[in-house]
């Protein structure tokens, strides 16, 4: 399973239990290459072949969702709600 991870605050270290669980679960992880919230134009090419997307503060709009590949099964927003 290929997962896109775009939140800038998602830990990328073995010391993080979230990172360890994700790497144990996924065959391939695509990380946010810009380390800031992404625009729909920056997200589109990263979604190729992705089954799951852990999103951060990225802009997700209708056209992006309509253009998403058919294998994208889930989008989960990473963060804390108040």
TIKEDO-792923 format. One record per residue: residue number from 0; x, y, z of N, C-alpha, C, O in turn. Coordinates in steps of 0.001 Angstrom, whole numbers, plus 500000, padded with zeros to 6 digits. Example, Ala and Ser with C-alpha at 12.3 -4.5 7.8 and 13.67 -1.06 7.14 Angstrom:
2
 mifi  neast nnorth    nup caeast canorth   caup  ceast cnorth    cup  oeast onorth    oup
    0 513190 494310 507800 512300  495500 507800 513200 496700 507800 514236 496681 508465
    1 512850 497750 507080 513670  498940 507140 512900 500030 507870 513409 501138 508039
This chain:
82
 mifi  neast nnorth    nup caeast canorth   caup  ceast cnorth    cup  oeast onorth    oup
    0 500843 498821 500000 500000  500000 500000 500889 501244 500000 501848 501334 500767
    1 500564 502186 499142 501312  503439 499021 500519 504546 499704 499337 504736 499418
    2 501175 505281 500614 500507  506328 501386 501248 507649 501208 502474 507711 501293
    3 500471 508700 500958 501002  510059 500887 500847 510708 502254 499770 510657 502848
    4 501918 511318 502757 501899  512000 504051 502325 513447 503813 503480 513711 503481
    5 501382 514390 503986 501705  515791 503698 501786 516719 504909 502273 517838 504745
    6 501344 516339 506117 501457  517280 507243 502916 517599 507573 503767 516711 507610
    7 503177 518850 507804 504544  519261 508138 504933 518814 509543 506121 518710 509850
    8 503962 518552 510390 504256  518174 511774 504310 516662 511990 504572 516211 513105
    9 504064 515867 510935 504118  514411 511110 505572 514000 511330 506439 514350 510529
   10 505849 513261 512406 507234  512906 512729 507835 511934 511704 507185 510979 511278
   11 509061 512194 511327 509768  511340 510362 510957 510660 511030 512043 510595 510454
   12 510757 510166 512216 511863  509571 512955 511419 508266 513608 510266 508119 514012
   13 512343 507331 513703 512076  506031 514323 511628 506169 515775 511000 505258 516314
   14 511939 507284 516408 511553  507494 517805 510046 507699 517953 509512 507583 519056
   15 509371 507997 516870 507932  508257 516906 507140 506969 516690 507388 506234 515733
   16 506190 506700 517578 505355  505504 517411 504465 505630 516173 504174 504626 515524
   17 504030 506843 515839 503214  507043 514629 504027 506683 513385 503516 506028 512477
   18 505262 507099 513342 506140  506787 512212 506361 505279 512119 506254 504704 511036
   19 506666 504639 513235 506916  503190 513237 505692 502413 512772 505817 501469 511992
   20 504510 502800 513243 503287  502111 512822 503024 502307 511334 502638 501370 510635
   21 503234 503521 510860 502996  503807 509441 503964 503025 508552 503541 502438 507556
   22 505232 503007 508889 506204  502288 508061 505998 500772 508126 506312 500069 507166
   23 505482 500268 509228 505184  498835 509331 503959 498467 508496 503853 497344 508004
   24 503047 499404 508340 501783  499166 507644 501896 499363 506136 501254 498644 505372
   25 502690 500313 505707 502739  500733 504312 503954 500170 503577 505045 500067 504139
   26 503745 499806 502309 504848  499358 501463 505703 500533 500995 506917 500409 500830
   27 505046 501674 500786 505743  502858 500286 505099 504106 500869 503875 504219 500917
   28 505927 505037 501310 505439  506309 501847 505988 507424 500971 507185 507476 500685
   29 505099 508314 500549 505486  509497 499799 505372 510671 500758 504289 510959 501268
   30 506490 511351 501005 506516  512479 501944 506344 513788 501206 506699 513907 500033
   31 505800 514764 501899 505668  516124 501391 507076 516658 501087 507875 516824 502009
   32 507392 516929 499818 508748  517358 499494 509047 518818 499849 510209 519223 499874
   33 508013 519603 500122 508205  521034 500365 508186 521416 501845 508589 522519 502213
   34 507712 520492 502694 507647  520734 504151 506869 521999 504512 507246 522757 505406
   35 505774 522196 503785 504813  523268 504057 503482 522790 503490 503465 521862 502682
   36 502362 523400 503893 501088  522991 503303 501134 523140 501777 501673 524111 501246
   37 500559 522159 501097 500635  522107 499644 499384 522656 498967 498298 522673 499548
   38 499557 523099 497745 498440  523544 496911 497922 522340 496135 498622 521334 496014
   39 496696 522432 495607 496188  521320 494793 497121 520964 493624 497267 519789 493289
   40 497743 521958 493012 498640  521706 491881 499875 520924 492313 500411 520138 491531
   41 500332 521128 493542 501487  520393 494049 501101 518985 494501 501924 518070 494467
   42 499870 518819 494915 499402  517523 495414 499139 516540 494281 499464 515359 494394
   43 498548 517027 493183 498135  516146 492082 499188 515114 491686 498876 513923 491665
   44 500425 515515 491370 501399  514493 490952 501797 513526 492075 502218 512403 491799
   45 501669 513946 493311 502036  513088 494440 501008 511986 494676 501322 510988 495325
   46 499791 512143 494166 498717  511177 494386 498800 509952 493476 498050 508995 493662
   47 499683 509973 492518 499782  508859 491576 500060 507542 492295 501079 507403 492972
   48 499156 506581 492149 499318  505266 492745 499080 505187 494238 499314 504146 494851
   49 498612 506289 494834 498408  506352 496286 497053 505750 496664 496037 506033 496030
   50 497055 504921 497703 495828  504322 498235 495279 505135 499400 494063 505234 499569
   51 496169 505722 500208 495759  506510 501359 496544 507803 501428 497702 507872 501016
   52 495897 508817 501952 496534  510134 502073 496290 510666 503468 495143 510844 503879
   53 497367 510920 504199 497288  511602 505482 497569 513064 505174 498698 513436 504855
   54 496537 513889 505271 496625  515296 504878 496815 516186 506094 496388 515862 507202
   55 497457 517301 505860 497644  518300 506905 496799 519521 506608 495586 519411 506425
   56 497418 520663 506558 496719  521923 506297 496688 522246 504811 496473 523394 504424
   57 496898 521249 503995 496902  521412 502552 495530 521857 502051 494507 521599 502685
   58 495530 522524 500912 494272  522934 500285 493717 521762 499490 494334 521301 498530
   59 492544 521285 499900 491872  520185 499210 490571 520750 498659 489681 521133 499418
   60 490466 520800 497340 489255  521361 496741 488547 520316 495865 489051 519212 495658
   61 487386 520689 495367 486577  519787 494544 487300 519276 493315 487286 518072 493059
   62 487939 520161 492537 488649  519666 491358 489754 518661 491697 489958 517697 490959
   63 490454 518875 492789 491493  517928 493195 490876 516563 493497 491403 515533 493076
   64 489769 516557 494220 489109  515289 494550 488560 514608 493303 488639 513385 493187
   65 488007 515373 492374 487486  514789 491125 488607 514192 490284 488397 513191 489597
   66 489795 514793 490328 490933  514320 489546 491744 513235 490252 492684 512692 489672
   67 491391 512918 491485 492156  511934 492259 492109 510572 491562 491105 510229 490938
   68 493178 509806 491666 493197  508482 491030 492174 507557 491676 491871 507701 492861
   69 491640 506609 490910 490598  505719 491442 491067 504850 492603 490245 504408 493405
   70 492363 504597 492710 492854  503753 493812 492913 504488 495150 493097 503850 496187
   71 492759 505821 495151 492741  506567 496409 491465 506214 497165 490366 506597 496763
   72 491622 505484 498257 490477  504964 499005 490139 505793 500240 488987 505813 500672
   73 491132 506481 500815 490872  507198 502061 491761 508440 502156 492931 508425 501771
   74 491167 509510 502679 491905  510720 503029 491624 510971 504502 490467 511032 504918
   75 492673 511116 505281 492536  511356 506717 493250 512649 507054 494393 512853 506646
   76 492592 513515 507789 493189  514788 508187 493961 514567 509477 493404 514060 510450
   77 495239 514940 509500 496106  514760 510660 496093 516064 511485 496340 517147 510954
   78 495810 515942 512746 495834  517112 513611 494858 516964 514759 494235 515920 514953
   79 494748 518023 515498 493876  518041 516668 492773 519067 516431 493045 520192 516012
   80 491552 518682 516695 490436  519611 516582 490117 520217 517939 490382 519617 518981
   81 489562 521380 517913 489191  522057 519170 487689 522253 519176 487142 522801 520133
